Amino acid sequence: MSARELPTGLMLVHGNQPERMRDLIVQWIGQNPLAPLEKEMFLVQSNGIAQWLKLAFAADPEAGGCGIAAALEMSLPSRFLWQAYRAVLGNDAVPAVSPFDKSRLVWRLMRMLPALLDEPGYAPLKRFMANDEDQRKCFQLAQRVADLLDQYQVYRSDWLAAWAAHEDVLIDARNARVALPEEARWQAALWRALLADVSAQAADGIGLRDTGRAAVHEAFMARAQAWRDGDARPRELPRRLVVFGISSLPRQSVEVLAALARWSQVLMCVHNPCMHYWADIVADQDLLRARHARQRRRAGAPAQLDEAHLHLHAQPLLAAWGKQGRDFIGLLDEYDSDEARETYTPHFTRIGQRIDLFDGEDALTLLQQLQDDIRDLRPLDETREHWEPVDVQDDESIRFHVAHSAQREVEILHDRLLAAFAADPTLRPRDVIVMVPDIEVYAPHIQAVFGLLDASDPRSMPFSVADRAQRAFDPLIGALEMLLALPYSRVTVSDVLDLLEVPAVRTRFGIDAEDVPKLRNWIDGANIRWGLHAAQRASLGLPQADELSAPNSWAFGLRRMLLGYAAGERAGAWRGIEPYSEIGGLDAALLGPLTRLVDALDHAWRTLSEPATVEVWCERLRALKTAFFSAGDGEDAYTLDRLDGALETWREACDEAALTQPLPLAIVSENWLAALEGGGLSQRFFAGAVTFATLMPMRAIPFRRVCLLGMNDGDYPRSRTPLDFDLMRRDYRPGDRSRREDDRYLFLEALLSARDHLHVSWIGRSVTDNTPRPPSVLVGQLRDHLKAGWRLAGNEAGNEAGGGEALLDALTIEHRLQPFSPDYFPAQPEAATLYTYAHEWGTPVPQPRDSARAAALSAPERDEPLSISELGEFLRDPVRSFFRQRLRVAFESEDAASENHEPFEVDALQAWQLQGELIRAQLAAMERGEADLEPAALARLERMHRSGDLATGGFGEVIGEELLAPMPELFAEYRKALARWPDPLEHQYEIRLDATLDGRILSLDDWLSDLRAGPEGALGRVILEPGTLVKDNRYRGDRLVPYWVAHVAAQIAAGPVTTVIVSKVGVAEFAPLEPAVARDYLLALLAAWDDGARRPLPLAVKTAFAWLRKLPDSFDGARASVPAEAWEAARGAYEGNGRTPGERDTNAYLRRAFADFEALAAHDDFVVLATRLLLPVSRAPLASSRAKRASSDAGETA
């Protein structure tokens, strides 16, 4: 058959295996080619089907392909059918886009609805749209009504025709007419109003009034029926049309395909799960119009099948899930007569093919047997007799996995796939599809599990995630979303820093990725928190203020930065602005881009805040896009082009709808962003990797392994609450779409598409209390069917029920809550049901007694000597020092909430820092010889207010008073201490000490200053501590530790020195030490530092001091001499007592290294370290008449 002799007509091929129909299509086109350069047109419903067909054509001829996939055009049915209307009726008669298209109708309704509300019959809409100042209700109603009318045009065109003729009726599937309910009469009136409005814009010819889908379809059908042989064929129609992978079409679309068969060869491949007639096993079979069926009844089935005998002749799963497919096949039967098949069957016979491709293969596995039952319409009674018992050791074709969370589902899947690849070298990642109800829910878990491993890891496998909304993964769209929310946004530090993480934004403003941390530090240092300026804050409901009284805003912070760079800190405040002087040198060039970014945000905020017409909005949004984004790569350029295209399409739709009213930003931004999520065939699929996708209709592509995750009760089948005014829900017709029916048929298609294995998992256990949770009702039906139809091999004869239950238990794997459960690491893994390839979880955990010495690192490489402050910080928290200094790991997380809010209150650390600044200001005043220190303190407090360190208004005044309150008494005590050593020494004293450790030299090298001389040459150091030294009548040992280390070092550097530490609450005094004692202590501390750089030392300072307090004075250092009450006190200090958190609870480093007190104190290291390093600190402070009253009763060190 040559290309010029291509016969026309509608040809239908049925089959239960899509790959067989695909091979037929490839062979048919290969042997019946079109003319050169003529395109083959395919109608598909998903990108997966399109890619699958292209791969088949591109396969080598030896593999059944054509060797090339060229001139193949894939289209969605709705798009092609509108093109067919235009090809037959003429482009002048039918516009490229109908004014009744949903995307166009929304904006016409936006204009018309407010004007119609006062007319009779619109009372329901008027009630809904009350109090709609921002037009949001109107927009939402317009969207829903447009969607509903779009559905009516496809599925209820007879209603619209009656309404247009002023007949307010509903027509049911049996063609009976009933009056339209009173509360719904507004729908008929609105349709007539829409027709009249469109008609008013009509041009010559057929007129826009007639370009609704229903009217155009009617005109098309009339033209097709009037066509006679010899009439000119529409040139723009393809000569061949292949419909593949579509499991449902509305009647209107099938009518068009049948009509096109007059001019074109229309080849439809129908995925039919059953080779026999099965329409009467599903509800509402009496509504089908077909008087004949292509498939014949199964042998032994009665001509009339009533509900009472359904179980004797029906396959239960097909009856439960097949309604959508039944409707579609029944609709096709109306156009597939015996006479028609006789005309095209010989063409297929000539190339060795058939039009009914129902092939039964040897059903060796449980999955194949189940599929064979559906193909053969085998009832349950026959199933029990037909199949042998299942040996689950050899048959792994179906498995159910019960998990505790979505994360565990993905981890389990990863392990199972690794096992499958290891067991079958022919299995490739592209042979696996994983489908979930909502890919956005699972995408983070997929990335966390499959994206965790490096490509060099043998456990790594390629994967791709399809069907994600662009705004969920495209940072440019996320940034645009933030910008479009500016009028309602606080414009926090997090918001702007998130913008700077977007490459297209950085490119626009000339900022490199490595510059962002520096900008973050400047922003934090300038005390920027939120708000562009005072006016922007006022727009959010805050009291109006002048620009200079908006501390912590972006304008406030930028003024500080610019003044600090221009004048420096010493210049002092200027017009109430406190300079931020940390910016200088070449780094200052970054201030320009930051300022331009904030100025652009300010301009965008001002322009986006006011409603505007469509034309103005298009100008604004294009300017916004240009101001903030510059494409740095092809993906960004493509996204920006799509944004431009979406704006142009929206403008055209609004122009056509004559929408001239001003619109608010909320409506405009929602429409613009939603336009990027439009359906199409551009999503990536079949990327040569494990494919993750959303469960979507018409994806019945065969895969060797089909995995269904998230099959939870309530999540699948998915439900959508119908609109109250949706009249279709009261009147079912075959072919109507339903989300739940779609999902049922999709589950059936997924079951039929699996060739080797079906993996089903759900969250079947609560993550909090392990209580069971049911699976999806569809999974429950599948499990019940397997239990009723098969039995486990080896089960006692005659015990059918028990055999089915035992089989279900064998097919179901109950997984543990955590991936590191010991159950996943059995002694004989080859025979285990539970296993994992994440061997990191199985690393043997050292016993608590050995944990202090486990996995020590090599000796640290340090070229520079240690300083006194480093040793002090180490002793204060050795475990934190190990993680931070050796491992470079920080567990403290930045508090995003605090960086986005002004400081209404200060915590203990902030108070310590601020009071430290006040102390330094007053010390400087003392050095200048000022007797009254209050002015210096007040001046520094005023700088804090100007710098944004304190809250504005009353909050800041209260905080300032609290910070100043202890200062007079603190400095009075400080002066008393200074009087003991009245003469400050200018000389600095060097301390240098070398420790030899395993042949290495570890040095301490530092300088001591601030020493003072007293009578008879006595030396002393007086230190002001901003915090408190005494709590609960005890010295706080953790506060004393750094001062103790410096005190010991002073004994070696300068001789006998007394140290006095003065704090808000408490004064501590360290007496001089013998130089030999001080030397031995520092050598021991250097050795501990070296050990602590190799492993986390089992020493928690607060816990150790609680332990030391309970030791007798006669303690000899032996573990056996420690009284029980000391251990109990230490345990309470470390783990807490239920009311008060312990040291472990407030220190993430301790939690990581020592989970409980047993792990901390199991080894003798705790006793040795606490005794050697902290016992001297515990007994060092002297209580004297010079100490404050609060410390006079201290007696002990906490």
Secondary structure, 3 states (H helix, E strand, C coil): CCHHHCCCEEEEEEECCHHHHHHHHHHHHHHCCCCCCCCEEEECCCHHHHHHHHHHHHCCHHHCCCCCCCCEEEECHHHHHHHHHHHHHCCCCCCCCCCCCHHHHHHHHHHHHHHHCCCCCCHHHHHHCCCCCCCHHHHHHHHHHHHHHHHHHHHCHHHHHHHHCCCCEEECCCCCEEECCHHHHHHHHHHHHHHHHHHHCCCCCCCHHHCCHHHHHHHHHHHHHHCCCCCCCCCCCCCEEEECCCCCCCHHHHHHHHHHCCCCEEEEEEECCCCCCCHHHCCCHHHCCCCCCCCCCCCCCCCCCCHHHHHHHCCHHHHHHCHHHHHHHHHHHCCCCHHHHHHHHHHHHHCCCCCEECCCCCCCCHHHHHHHHHHCCCCHHHHHHHCCCECCCCCCCEEEEEECCHHHHHHHHHHHHHHHHHHCCCCCHHHEEEEECCHHHHHHHHHHHHCCCCCCCCCCCCEEECCCCHHHHCHHHHHHHHHHCHHHCCCEHHHHHHHHCCHHHHHHHCCCHHHHHHHHHHHHHCCCCECCCHHHHHHCCCCCCCHHHCCCCHHHHHHHHHHHHHHCHHHCCECCECCCCCCCHHHHHHHHHHHHHHHHHHHHHHHHCCCECHHHHHHHHHHHHHHHCCCCCHHHHHHHHHHHHHHHHHHHHHHHCCCCCCECHHHHHHHHHHHHHCCCCCCCCCCCCEEEEECCCCCCCCEEEEEECCCECCCCCCCCCCCCCCHHHHCCCCCCCCHHHHHHHHHHHHHHHEEEEEEEEEECECCCCCCECCECHHHHHHHHHHHHHCCECCCCCCCHHHHHHHHHHHHEEECCCCCCCHHHCCCCHHHCCCCCCCHHHHCCCCCHHHHHHCCCCCCCCCCCCECHHHHHHHHHCHHHHHHHHHCCCCCCCCCHHHHCCCCCCCCHHHHHHHHHHHHHHHHHHHHCCCCCCHHHHHHHHHHHHHHCCCCCHHHHHHHHHHHHCCHHHHHHHHHHHHHHCCEECCCCEEEEEEEEECCEEEEEEEEECCEEECHHHCEEEEEEECCCCEECCEECHHHHHHHHHHHHHHHHHHCCEEEEEEECCCEEEECCCCHHHHHHHHHHHHHHHHHHCCCCCCCCHHHHHHHHHCCCCCCCCCHHHCCHHHHHHHHHHHHCCCCCCCCHHHCHHHHHHCCCHHHHHCCCHHHHHHHHHHHHHHCCCCCCCCCCHHHHCCCCEC
